[in-house]
Amino acid sequence: MLSKEEQVQYSRHILLNEIGVKGQLKLKEAKVLVIGAGGLGCPILQYLTAAGVGTLGIIDNDVVDQTNLQRQILYTVDDVGKPKVEVAVKRLARLNPFVQFQIFNENLTIKNALSLFKAFDVIVDGSDNFQTRYLCNDTAVIVNKPLVYGSIFKFEGQVSVFNFNDSGTYRCLYPTPPKPDTSPNCSDIGVMGVLPGIIGGLQANEVIKIICGLKGVLANKLLVFDVLSMRQIILSFSKTDESKILKLEEDYNVFCGIESVDQDILMEDLLKNTSNYNLLDVREISEREQHHIGGLHIPLGQLQERYHEISTNKPLVVYCKSGMRSKKAILFLRDVLLNTTLINLRNGLPVKFLIKN
């Protein structure tokens, strides 16, 4: 049942014949897991909380960074350095006291994905990398849960619903992942600040439609939206044999071609022997200006033109924020610095080691 307070809070939903009290009760009883509390995750979480989804799970192990504030509107400057899941729940609880939250301050991995997905009714993918997207897709298929997908790239976003009523899946659209050097994320190329809000809002809309049994769910359809031209198109696709997933990949980093770095090093070990290495920072200029641990600075996008500036008299440790761009850099540098030992800074720069200029 809905309490008197809930009836007031959700009155505008209840007035809709297509939702009404029955639909609002379905929302109250639903359990939704949101992957990522970043650009897409923020609006997804805000609208699902406001809509009255009874239980919201949030998984993300990142902390708030100043560069997030341009688009991740759950956070403020006072939250920089704090775990996103903890900050998000504090804000969301103030929006709707009738929602229960389950937070997981960790990465989604092959070790926890199956058990997590089984505990929820609908999965929402707000991730920003192909490894997680394939992991989300495959897990959703195995446990037979609908997956609401969203992605953003500069000025364009995509939305679809996979594995809903025997519909197609992410692999039907993208059977194989792109090469690492052809799939930059917003840390590499930027993103329009309002785009995640639009796409995340559309994802939340699909979740509500699924739960309430409304028409028009984007199953076997891909919505593409461009914020510059304001053009929106919906493409149809068919279910293929790629949708048949029997087990998870052994390693999604390997599957996506980015886990082929021969050596890596932890920050603690690097700091013990810094003089034994050359350092290469492949982050953007704005990130470098905020903090760094020294070494040559060449943004990943400029590496192909400037790699000749790199000293090769010592093993080279390549670093970035999370360890992902540095892996991509090493894949390229292997072919041009043939006699240099290339080492990835595992997990990127921990906040506690940041050295401000």
N, C-alpha and C positions, 0 to 999 in steps of 0.2 A: 504493500500500500504506500501511497504518497502522503506524507504528513501535510498539515495545513501550510507550514512554511514552504515545503517543497512545491505545493500547488501554486503558491504565489510566485515563487522563484521561476518556475517553468511555465507560467501562465500563457506566454506567447507561443510556446510549443503546443500546449494543450488545446489552444484555440484552433489549431490546424487540424482539419478533419483527417488528414493523412497520418497524423501522429497521435494527437489526443492523449488521454490518460493511459491507454493501452500501450502506445508507442513509448511514452515517457517511462513507464514501468519497465519496458524492455531495455531502455537505456540504463535505468538504475540497476538492473540485474546483470548488465554486460560487464565483461572484463576485457580490457584492451591493453595491449603491450605496445609501447612506442619505442622504436629503436633510434636512439640519438636525441639529445636535448639541445641541438644546435639551431641552425637557420630554419630548417623545416620543422624540427621538433617543437620549437617555441610556439608557433601558431597552432600546430596540431594539438598540443597539450592545452593551450588556452581555450580553444573552441570546444574540445571534448570535455574539459572541466566545466565550462559554462553550460554545455548541453546537458550535463548531469549523468555522464557515464559513471556507473557505480564504482568501478575499480579501475584505476589507471596504473599500469606498470611503466617504469621509465628506466632504461638501461643506457648508461653513458659513463665513461671513466675520465672524461676531460674536465679541466677547470676553466673558469671564465677568463678569457684573454681580452685585452683592450680592443684588439682587432675584431672581436665578435660583436661589439656594441653597435656597429653600423647596421646590423640586420637582426640580431638575436635579442628581441625586445623584452624578454623576460628579465634581463639582467641590467645592472647599472654599474657605474664606475666603482662603487663601493664593493662590488662583488668580485672584482678582478682577483684571480688566484684561488677563489673558492670552488669547491666541486659543483658542477652544474646541477646534478640531480638534487643536491641539498638545497641550493638556492631556489631552483624551480619549484620544489614542493612547498617551500615557505610562501612563495608568491601565489601559487595556485590554490593553496588551502584558504587563503584570504579571499579568493574569488568565489569559492563554493565549498562551504563546510560539510556538504552532504556527500562528498566524493572521498573515497579511500585511495591512498597512494601506496604503491610498493616501489621502492627505489633499489636499483642495483648499480652500485658505483664500480663498474667493471666493464670490460669489453665483451661483446658477444663473440663467442668462440664455438668450435665444434664440441667442446666439453660441456657447455651449459645451454646451448641453443635448444636442444630437444626438450629438456625438462622445463625450460622457461616457456616455450611456445605451447606446450601441452596445458599449461595452467591458465591460458587466456583464450578468449573466443575469437578475437580479431587481432592481427598483427599489422602494425603500420611502420613502414620502412622510411625513416628519415635520415638514413646514413649518407655519407658523402664519398664512398669508395666502392669499387666493383667487388672486392673480396666480400664485404659485408652484404652487398646486394645478392650475390649468388648464394651466400650462406643463408640469408633470410628466405630466399626463394625455395631452396632445396629443403630446408627444415619445414617450411610451411606445407610443402607438398607431402612430405613424409608423415606429418602429424595431421594433415588434412584441415588446415586452417586458412581462411581467406587472408590475402596479403594485399594491403593498399600501398602502392608504390608511388614515389615521387622523386624527381631529380631536377637539379638546376645547373645551368651552364651559362655564365655571363648574363645574357638578357633573355634566355629561353628556359622554359620549364616543361616537364612532362609528368603526367599522372595516368595511372592505370590501376586496375584491380586484377590480381592473379589468383588462380586456384579457387574461384568462387563458383559454386554449382557446376563443377567439372569444366571450368573454363581453362583457357591457356595460361601459361606461366611466363615468368621472366625469360626463361631459356627459349621459349617459342619465339620471342622477339630477338633475343641476343644469345644464340647458341654458344658462342665462344666470346670470351672477354677480349677487349681491344688491347693492343700492345701498350705497355706502360708509358712509353714516350708520346703516345697519341691521346692520352686521357688525363689532362691536367685537371686539378680541382681548384676551388676558389682561392686557395692559398697561393696558387701559382699564377692565376690569370684574373682574379677578381670576380665579383658578382654584383649585380644591381641590388641595392639594399632592400627594395620592396618586393623583389621577386620571390624570396622564400615565403613571405607572408601570403602572397597570392596562391602559390602552389601548395603550401601547407594548409591553407584554408580549404582548398579544393580536396585535399586528402581527408581532412576532418569531415567534410561533406559526404564523401564516399562511405566513411565509417558509419555515420549516422544513417545513411540510406540502407546499408547492409543490415544494421541492427534492427531498424524499424520496418524492414521489409518493403521499402519504397522502390519505385520503378526507376529505370535508367542507370543502374550501376554500370560502371565502366569496365565490365568484363569483356575480354576479347576486343577491347578498344584502347587506343592510346591517344590521350588528349595532349596536344602540343600548343603552348601559349608563348607568344613573343611580346614582351613589354614595350618594345620600341614601336613596332607597327600596330600593336594591339590586335594582331591576327590570332585567331584560335581555330585550329583544325582538329578533327577527330579521325584517326586512321583505324581501320579494322584489321585484325590479324586472326589467324586460325590456330587452333590447338594442334601441336605437332608431336612427333615421337620424343622430342626434347623434353616434354613435360613429364616423362616417366623417370622419376628419381627414386632409386631404391636405397641409397645410402649417401651420406655426406662425403665430400671430397676429403682426402687425408689432410690436405693443407691448402687453404684457399689462396694464400699468398703465392704458393707455387703454381696453382691453377691459373692465377691471373698474371703470372710471369714476373712478379716483383720480389720473390723470395729466392733469388739466385746469387745473393751476395756471399762470397766465400768466407769473409771474416767480419766480425763486429766487435765492439768494445763498449763496456759500460762507462758512464761518466766517472765513477769512482776510480776505476782502473786507469782511465786516461789522465786524470789529474795527478796520479802518482808518478807518471812518466811523460809529462807533456813535452819535454825537450826532445824526446825520441821520435816525435811525429811532426809532420806538417799538417795544418788544419785548413779545411775548405768549408766555408759557410755558403749554402746554396739557397738561403731564404731570400725574401724580398727586401728591398732597401728599408722600408718602414719597420720591418722586424729587426733588422740589423741595428737601426738607430736606437731602438729601445734597449737592446741588450745583446751581448755576444760573449764568446769565450776566446776571441782572438782568431788569428789566421786570415787567409785570403778570402775576400768576399766576391763571389760570382753567382748571381741569381740563376736558378736552374734554367730559365728561359734563355739566358745568354751564354750558357756553357759551351755550346757548339762553336760559337764564334771566338770565345776567349780561353779555351782550355789550355792554350799554349803559354798562358801566364803562370800556370801551376808549376811550382818547384818539384823536382822529382828526386832530390837527394836523400829523402827520407820516406818511410811509409806515410801514406796520406789518409788522414781521418776526415771523412766527409760528414757534415752534420746539418740538421734542419730542426724544425720544431718537434716533429713526431717520429722521425726516422724513415718516413715514406719517400719524401723528395730526395733524400740522400741516397736511398736505394736506386732510384731512377737515375741519379747522376752517376753512380758507380757502374750501372749497366752500360751507359754511354762511354765512360772513361776507360773501361776495359779495352775498348777497341782502339783508343788513341794514346793511352799511356801504358804501353805493353810491358814495360819493365818496372812498373811501380806497384808496390803493394797497396791495395785499396781496402780501407776499413770503414765500415759503417758505424756511426755512433748510435747504438741500440736505443730505441725509444726516444731519441732526440734529446732536447735540452730540458732537464728537470728544472722546475721553477727555483728550487733552492740553490742551484748553481749559477743562476743568471748573473752576469756581470754588467752593470749599467755603465753607459758611457759617462 
